[in-house]
Amino acid sequence: MILGCHLSISGGLDQAVARAEELKINALQIFSHNARSWKMGPLSADDAKKFLERRKRAHVEYAVIHTIYLINLASPDPKNFKLSVQALTDEVQRAGELNIPHVNTHIGAHIGQGVEKGLERIVEALDSVLASPQAKSAPTVKILLENSAGEGTELGASFAELGMVLHNIKDKNRVGVCIDTCHAFCAGYDLTTPRALDKTLSELERTVGLERVELIHLNDSKFPLGSRRDRHEHIGQGHIGLEGFRLVVNHPALREKPFILETPKDDDSSDPTNVARVRSLRYDGRT
């Protein structure tokens, strides 16, 4: 089972790997810099070297960069759109320098221009990023589009919207999808019974293709099905519940994909507790 958490880079990028080792997990997700700032200086050769060397000594099989929260690939505002495209481009370049295969991003909100225009804007943004010299210098890095809970004018709450973006981009081989369980549940996709999960995955297969799903964010939800409110909860303590997560982590279509936890970090016991809970749900007991 490939299982990890979103971890802090406090003290340096390599310290995220050290934290993964302490948790005895084989996957991790990081912000490559301050997640609430547009400012991103060049990655120093020393920082990249430390990260790569630490990973060689660790048991981390999978890593992913999560982009900053400010990005809105659907933005109708020219300045914000330009900043968003540049930020995603820079993250792809960093992923290449760190030998990280995926950059995960929220796709954004249409902010009143309408769904169709917003999706067209996202396609334009992704085409621009992937045509850039930075992206071409990191040809093995894929961008993962994360589904949303559908708050406000957020796009990507429906699998069909993600599918439309994937269908219309030029370089289809370099873009995949990350499915967040909390977001999917709050957008109205039930995961809590075998029949409901199969129905949800059937729609995902029809609109996106399960082979395009490269990552699962495992998060319980503080709010009920279809609430369109994005608030993560500890595994088993929200409305999806332990049985829902048991179904997700054991489903044949999902069980071999990387799972990353973005559950609340109330104290130092939060990540170990959530990791142990997920591991306990696997039928074969493998870690």
C-alpha positions as CSV (number, residue, x, y, z in Angstrom):
1,M,0.0,0.0,0.0
2,I,1.4,3.4,-1.0
3,L,0.3,5.6,1.9
4,G,1.5,9.0,3.1
5,C,0.6,12.5,4.4
6,H,1.0,16.1,3.5
7,L,4.1,17.1,5.4
8,S,5.8,20.3,6.4
9,I,9.0,21.5,4.7
10,S,10.0,23.5,7.8
11,G,13.8,23.4,8.1
12,G,14.2,22.4,4.4
13,L,12.7,20.2,1.7
14,D,14.7,17.3,2.9
15,Q,13.1,17.5,6.4
16,A,9.8,16.4,4.8
17,V,11.5,13.2,3.9
18,A,12.8,12.9,7.5
19,R,9.3,13.4,8.8
20,A,8.0,10.6,6.5
21,E,10.7,8.3,7.9
22,E,9.6,9.1,11.4
23,L,6.0,8.2,10.5
24,K,7.1,5.0,8.7
25,I,5.2,6.0,5.6
26,N,6.2,5.4,2.0
27,A,4.6,8.5,0.4
28,L,4.5,12.2,1.0
29,Q,3.0,15.4,-0.3
30,I,4.7,18.9,0.1
31,F,4.3,22.5,-0.7
32,S,7.6,23.4,-2.4
33,H,7.5,26.9,-0.8
34,N,5.1,29.2,1.2
35,A,1.6,28.0,0.1
36,R,0.1,31.5,0.6
37,S,2.5,33.5,-1.4
38,W,3.1,34.0,-5.2
39,K,6.7,34.6,-4.5
40,M,8.9,31.6,-5.5
41,G,12.6,32.0,-5.9
42,P,14.7,29.6,-7.8
43,L,15.3,26.2,-6.1
44,S,18.9,26.2,-4.9
45,A,21.1,23.3,-6.1
46,D,22.0,22.6,-2.4
47,D,18.3,22.2,-1.4
48,A,17.6,19.9,-4.4
49,K,20.7,17.8,-3.6
50,K,19.8,17.4,0.1
51,F,16.2,16.4,-0.9
52,L,17.4,13.9,-3.5
53,E,20.0,12.4,-1.3
54,R,17.6,12.0,1.7
55,R,15.1,10.3,-0.6
56,K,17.7,7.8,-1.7
57,R,18.2,6.7,1.9
58,A,14.5,6.6,2.7
59,H,11.7,4.3,1.9
60,V,9.6,6.9,0.2
61,E,8.2,5.4,-3.0
62,Y,6.0,8.3,-4.0
63,A,6.1,12.1,-3.7
64,V,3.9,14.8,-5.1
65,I,4.0,18.6,-5.0
66,H,0.8,20.5,-4.1
67,T,0.6,23.9,-5.7
68,I,-0.2,27.1,-3.7
69,Y,-3.7,28.0,-2.8
70,L,-3.7,31.2,-4.8
71,I,-3.8,29.6,-8.2
72,N,-6.9,30.0,-10.3
73,L,-6.4,28.6,-13.8
74,A,-10.0,29.7,-14.7
75,S,-9.5,33.4,-13.6
76,P,-11.1,36.0,-15.9
77,D,-8.6,38.6,-14.5
78,P,-5.6,38.8,-16.8
79,K,-3.1,39.5,-14.0
80,N,-4.3,36.7,-11.8
81,F,-4.4,34.3,-14.7
82,K,-0.9,35.2,-15.7
83,L,0.3,34.7,-12.1
84,S,-1.5,31.4,-11.9
85,V,0.0,30.1,-15.1
86,Q,3.5,31.1,-14.0
87,A,3.1,29.6,-10.6
88,L,2.1,26.2,-12.0
89,T,4.9,26.4,-14.6
90,D,7.4,27.0,-11.8
91,E,6.1,24.1,-9.8
92,V,6.5,21.8,-12.8
93,Q,10.1,22.9,-13.2
94,R,10.7,22.3,-9.5
95,A,9.2,18.8,-9.6
96,G,11.6,18.0,-12.4
97,E,14.5,19.2,-10.4
98,L,13.4,17.2,-7.4
99,N,12.6,14.0,-9.4
100,I,9.0,14.2,-8.3
101,P,6.5,12.8,-10.8
102,H,3.4,14.8,-10.1
103,V,2.3,18.4,-9.4
104,N,-1.3,18.5,-7.9
105,T,-3.4,21.6,-8.4
106,H,-6.8,22.9,-7.7
107,I,-8.2,24.1,-11.0
108,G,-10.0,27.2,-9.8
109,A,-13.3,29.1,-10.0
110,H,-15.1,30.8,-12.9
111,I,-16.0,33.9,-10.7
112,G,-19.1,34.7,-12.6
113,Q,-18.0,34.2,-16.2
114,G,-19.8,30.9,-16.4
115,V,-18.8,27.2,-16.4
116,E,-18.1,27.0,-20.1
117,K,-15.8,30.0,-20.2
118,G,-14.1,28.9,-17.0
119,L,-13.3,25.5,-18.4
120,E,-12.0,27.0,-21.6
121,R,-9.7,29.2,-19.5
122,I,-8.3,26.2,-17.7
123,V,-7.5,24.5,-21.0
124,E,-5.8,27.6,-22.2
125,A,-3.7,27.7,-18.9
126,L,-2.7,24.1,-19.1
127,D,-1.7,24.3,-22.8
128,S,0.4,27.4,-22.0
129,V,2.1,25.7,-19.0
130,L,2.9,22.5,-20.9
131,A,4.2,24.4,-23.9
132,S,6.7,26.3,-21.8
133,P,10.5,25.7,-21.8
134,Q,10.3,24.8,-18.1
135,A,7.7,22.1,-18.7
136,K,9.6,20.8,-21.7
137,S,12.7,20.5,-19.5
138,A,10.8,18.3,-17.1
139,P,9.1,15.9,-19.5
140,T,8.3,13.2,-17.0
141,V,6.3,15.5,-14.7
142,K,2.5,15.2,-14.9
143,I,0.0,17.8,-13.7
144,L,-2.9,16.4,-11.6
145,L,-6.2,18.2,-11.6
146,E,-7.9,17.9,-8.2
147,N,-11.7,17.6,-8.0
148,S,-13.4,20.3,-5.9
149,A,-16.3,20.3,-3.4
150,G,-18.1,22.9,-5.5
151,E,-18.1,25.8,-3.1
152,G,-19.1,29.1,-4.7
153,T,-18.1,29.1,-8.4
154,E,-15.4,26.4,-8.0
155,L,-15.0,24.2,-11.1
156,G,-14.2,20.5,-11.1
157,A,-16.9,19.4,-8.6
158,S,-18.4,17.2,-11.3
159,F,-16.2,14.5,-12.9
160,A,-17.7,15.6,-16.2
161,E,-16.0,19.0,-15.9
162,L,-12.6,17.4,-15.2
163,G,-13.3,15.1,-18.2
164,M,-14.0,18.1,-20.5
165,V,-10.6,19.7,-19.6
166,L,-8.8,16.4,-20.2
167,H,-10.5,16.0,-23.5
168,N,-9.7,19.5,-24.8
169,I,-6.0,20.0,-23.7
170,K,-3.4,19.4,-26.4
171,D,-0.9,17.3,-24.4
172,K,-3.1,14.7,-22.9
173,N,-0.3,12.5,-21.8
174,R,0.9,15.0,-19.2
175,V,-2.3,15.6,-17.3
176,G,-4.1,13.3,-14.9
177,V,-6.5,13.6,-12.0
178,C,-6.4,13.5,-8.2
179,I,-9.6,12.5,-6.5
180,D,-10.2,13.9,-3.0
181,T,-12.7,11.8,-1.1
182,C,-14.0,14.7,1.0
183,H,-14.4,16.9,-2.0
184,A,-16.2,14.1,-4.0
185,F,-18.5,13.3,-1.1
186,C,-19.4,17.0,-0.6
187,A,-20.0,17.4,-4.3
188,G,-22.6,14.6,-4.1
189,Y,-20.7,11.5,-4.9
190,D,-21.5,8.8,-2.3
191,L,-18.7,6.5,-1.1
192,T,-20.3,5.0,1.9
193,T,-21.7,1.7,0.5
194,P,-20.5,-0.8,-2.1
195,R,-23.3,0.1,-4.4
196,A,-22.8,3.8,-4.0
197,L,-19.0,3.6,-4.5
198,D,-19.5,1.5,-7.6
199,K,-21.9,4.0,-9.0
200,T,-19.5,6.9,-8.3
201,L,-16.6,5.0,-9.9
202,S,-18.7,4.1,-12.9
203,E,-19.3,7.8,-13.5
204,L,-15.6,8.5,-13.0
205,E,-14.7,5.9,-15.5
206,R,-17.2,7.2,-18.0
207,T,-16.3,10.9,-17.8
208,V,-12.5,10.8,-16.9
209,G,-11.3,7.2,-17.2
210,L,-10.0,5.4,-14.1
211,E,-6.6,5.1,-15.7
212,R,-6.3,8.9,-15.6
213,V,-6.7,8.9,-11.8
214,E,-3.1,9.0,-10.5
215,L,-3.6,9.9,-6.8
216,I,-6.3,9.7,-4.1
217,H,-6.5,12.3,-1.3
218,L,-8.0,10.4,1.7
219,N,-10.0,12.9,3.8
220,D,-13.2,12.4,5.8
221,S,-15.8,15.2,5.7
222,K,-17.1,17.4,8.5
223,F,-20.2,18.0,6.4
224,P,-22.8,15.7,4.8
225,L,-23.2,14.3,1.3
226,G,-23.8,17.0,-1.2
227,S,-23.1,19.9,1.2
228,R,-20.6,21.6,-1.1
229,R,-18.6,22.6,2.0
230,D,-14.9,21.6,1.9
231,R,-13.9,20.8,5.5
232,H,-11.7,17.8,6.1
233,E,-12.1,15.5,9.1
234,H,-10.0,12.7,10.7
235,I,-10.5,9.3,9.0
236,G,-13.6,7.6,10.4
237,Q,-14.8,10.6,12.4
238,G,-16.7,12.4,9.6
239,H,-19.7,11.6,7.4
240,I,-17.9,9.2,5.1
241,G,-17.0,7.0,8.1
242,L,-14.7,4.0,8.5
243,E,-16.8,1.7,6.3
244,G,-16.6,4.2,3.5
245,F,-12.8,4.3,3.7
246,R,-12.6,0.5,4.0
247,L,-14.4,0.3,0.7
248,V,-12.2,2.9,-1.0
249,V,-8.8,1.5,0.1
250,N,-9.7,-2.0,-0.9
251,H,-11.6,-1.4,-4.1
252,P,-9.8,-3.1,-7.0
253,A,-9.9,0.0,-9.1
254,L,-8.2,2.1,-6.4
255,R,-6.2,0.0,-4.1
256,E,-2.9,0.2,-6.0
257,K,-3.0,4.0,-6.4
258,P,-1.1,6.3,-4.0
259,F,-3.1,7.5,-1.0
260,I,-2.2,10.8,0.6
261,L,-3.8,12.1,3.9
262,E,-4.7,15.7,4.3
263,T,-6.5,15.2,7.6
264,P,-6.4,17.8,10.4
265,K,-3.1,18.2,12.4
266,D,-4.5,18.8,15.8
267,D,-1.3,17.6,17.5
268,D,1.7,15.3,17.0
269,S,-0.6,12.2,17.3
270,S,-2.9,13.2,14.5
271,D,-0.9,11.9,11.5
272,P,0.2,8.6,13.2
273,T,-3.4,7.9,14.3
274,N,-4.9,8.5,10.8
275,V,-2.2,6.5,9.1
276,A,-2.7,3.6,11.5
277,R,-6.5,3.8,11.0
278,V,-6.1,3.5,7.2
279,R,-3.7,0.6,7.5
280,S,-6.1,-1.2,9.7
281,L,-8.8,-1.1,7.0
282,R,-6.8,-3.0,4.4
283,Y,-8.0,-6.6,4.2
284,D,-4.6,-8.1,3.6
285,G,-2.9,-6.1,6.3
286,R,-0.1,-4.9,4.1
287,T,1.5,-1.6,4.9
